[in-house]
Amino acid sequence: MVILDTNILIDALRRKNGETFLEEILKTIPREDMAISVVSIQELYQGKSVTESERRNHVTRRIY
């Protein structure tokens, strides 16, 4: 089980070009072996980095 930290998710939300670390992780670890803590989810929804709901939904779809 891998618990993704908030900064990994924020990188995926902010980066527009190039492969993110999250995308690298997704190549080697099955989605069912990944998790996001409720603390990270709260941080994402409270932070300014999720103002683009389409990008936020894209990242969460990749994980779930």
Backbone as numpy.savetxt, mean C-alpha at the origin, in Angstrom:
# Nx Ny Nz CAx CAy CAz Cx Cy Cz
3.78 -14.53 7.18 2.93 -13.35 7.18 3.82 -12.11 7.18
3.51 -11.20 6.29 4.21 -9.92 6.20 3.21 -8.81 6.47
3.51 -7.96 7.44 2.67 -6.81 7.73 3.31 -5.60 7.07
2.60 -5.01 6.12 3.12 -3.86 5.38 3.06 -2.60 6.22
4.17 -1.91 6.27 4.25 -0.67 7.01 3.64 0.47 6.19
3.23 1.50 6.88 2.59 2.65 6.22 3.49 3.27 5.16
4.78 3.37 5.41 5.65 4.04 4.43 5.73 3.27 3.11
5.57 1.95 3.14 5.53 1.16 1.90 4.27 1.52 1.10
3.17 1.67 1.80 1.91 2.01 1.15 1.92 3.44 0.63
2.48 4.35 1.40 2.55 5.75 0.97 3.43 5.88 -0.26
4.53 5.14 -0.31 5.38 5.15 -1.50 4.58 4.73 -2.73
3.76 3.70 -2.58 2.94 3.22 -3.70 1.90 4.25 -4.11
1.39 5.00 -3.16 0.41 6.04 -3.48 1.04 7.25 -4.17
2.22 7.61 -3.77 2.85 8.83 -4.27 3.60 8.64 -5.58
4.20 7.50 -5.78 5.05 7.30 -6.95 4.21 7.20 -8.21
4.62 7.96 -9.21 3.88 7.94 -10.47 4.65 7.21 -11.56
5.95 7.15 -11.44 6.79 6.47 -12.44 7.69 5.46 -11.75
7.93 4.37 -12.43 8.83 3.37 -11.87 8.11 2.41 -10.94
8.78 1.33 -10.69 8.20 0.29 -9.84 8.34 0.66 -8.37
7.30 0.44 -7.62 7.34 0.71 -6.18 7.84 -0.53 -5.44
8.23 -0.32 -4.20 8.65 -1.44 -3.37 7.49 -2.41 -3.15
6.29 -1.88 -3.05 5.11 -2.75 -2.90 4.96 -3.68 -4.10
5.17 -3.16 -5.29 5.08 -4.00 -6.49 6.16 -5.08 -6.49
7.34 -4.75 -6.00 8.40 -5.75 -5.89 8.00 -6.84 -4.90
7.43 -6.44 -3.78 6.99 -7.40 -2.76 5.92 -8.32 -3.33
4.99 -7.74 -4.09 3.89 -8.53 -4.65 4.36 -9.61 -5.62
5.55 -9.44 -6.18 6.10 -10.45 -7.10 6.59 -11.69 -6.37
6.96 -11.53 -5.12 7.58 -12.64 -4.40 6.74 -13.21 -3.25
5.80 -12.43 -2.75 5.01 -12.88 -1.61 3.54 -12.92 -2.01
2.88 -14.05 -1.82 1.46 -14.13 -2.16 0.63 -13.14 -1.35
-0.40 -12.62 -1.97 -1.27 -11.64 -1.29 -1.85 -12.18 0.01
-2.17 -13.46 0.01 -2.77 -14.02 1.23 -1.78 -14.07 2.39
-0.50 -13.85 2.12 0.51 -13.81 3.17 0.85 -12.38 3.60
0.08 -11.40 3.13 0.32 -9.99 3.48 -0.85 -9.44 4.28
-0.53 -8.46 5.09 -1.57 -7.82 5.89 -1.20 -6.34 6.10
-2.21 -5.57 6.46 -2.01 -4.17 6.83 -2.63 -4.02 8.21
-1.89 -3.40 9.11 -2.43 -3.22 10.46 -3.50 -2.13 10.45
-4.37 -2.19 11.43 -5.40 -1.15 11.54 -4.77 0.22 11.79
-3.61 0.23 12.41 -2.90 1.50 12.63 -2.48 2.09 11.29
-1.95 1.28 10.39 -1.56 1.77 9.07 -2.76 2.25 8.28
-3.86 1.54 8.35 -5.08 1.96 7.65 -5.54 3.32 8.17
-5.54 3.49 9.46 -5.93 4.78 10.05 -4.98 5.88 9.62
-3.69 5.61 9.62 -2.70 6.61 9.20 -2.93 7.03 7.75
-3.26 6.07 6.90 -3.51 6.39 5.50 -4.76 7.26 5.34
-5.81 6.93 6.04 -7.04 7.72 5.91 -6.93 9.09 6.56
-6.07 9.23 7.54 -5.88 10.53 8.19 -4.89 11.40 7.45
-3.99 10.78 6.70 -2.91 11.52 6.04 -3.35 12.21 4.77
-2.54 13.14 4.33 -2.80 13.88 3.11 -2.48 13.07 1.87
-1.77 11.98 2.04 -1.32 11.20 0.88 -2.43 10.43 0.20
-3.62 10.41 0.76 -4.70 9.64 0.15 -5.80 10.53 -0.42
-5.45 11.73 -0.78 -6.46 12.60 -1.36 -6.90 12.12 -2.73
-6.09 11.35 -3.39 -6.46 10.78 -4.68 -7.09 9.42 -4.44
-8.40 9.38 -4.38 -9.08 8.13 -4.02 -8.84 7.03 -5.05
-8.68 7.38 -6.30 -8.44 6.35 -7.32 -7.13 5.63 -7.05
-6.06 6.37 -6.73 -4.78 5.73 -6.44 -4.87 4.92 -5.15
-5.58 5.41 -4.16 -5.74 4.67 -2.91 -6.46 3.35 -3.19
-7.51 3.41 -3.98 -8.26 2.19 -4.30 -7.41 1.21 -5.09
-6.57 1.72 -5.98 -5.67 0.86 -6.75 -4.73 0.09 -5.83
-4.14 0.79 -4.88 -3.21 0.14 -3.95 -3.93 -0.88 -3.09
-5.08 -0.54 -2.56 -5.78 -1.50 -1.70 -6.28 -2.70 -2.49
-6.67 -2.51 -3.76 -7.07 -3.66 -4.59 -5.90 -4.60 -4.82
-4.70 -4.05 -4.97 -3.51 -4.89 -5.21 -3.22 -5.78 -3.99
-3.53 -5.29 -2.81 -3.23 -6.03 -1.60 -4.35 -7.00 -1.25
-5.58 -6.56 -1.38 -6.72 -7.42 -1.03 -7.06 -8.23 -2.22
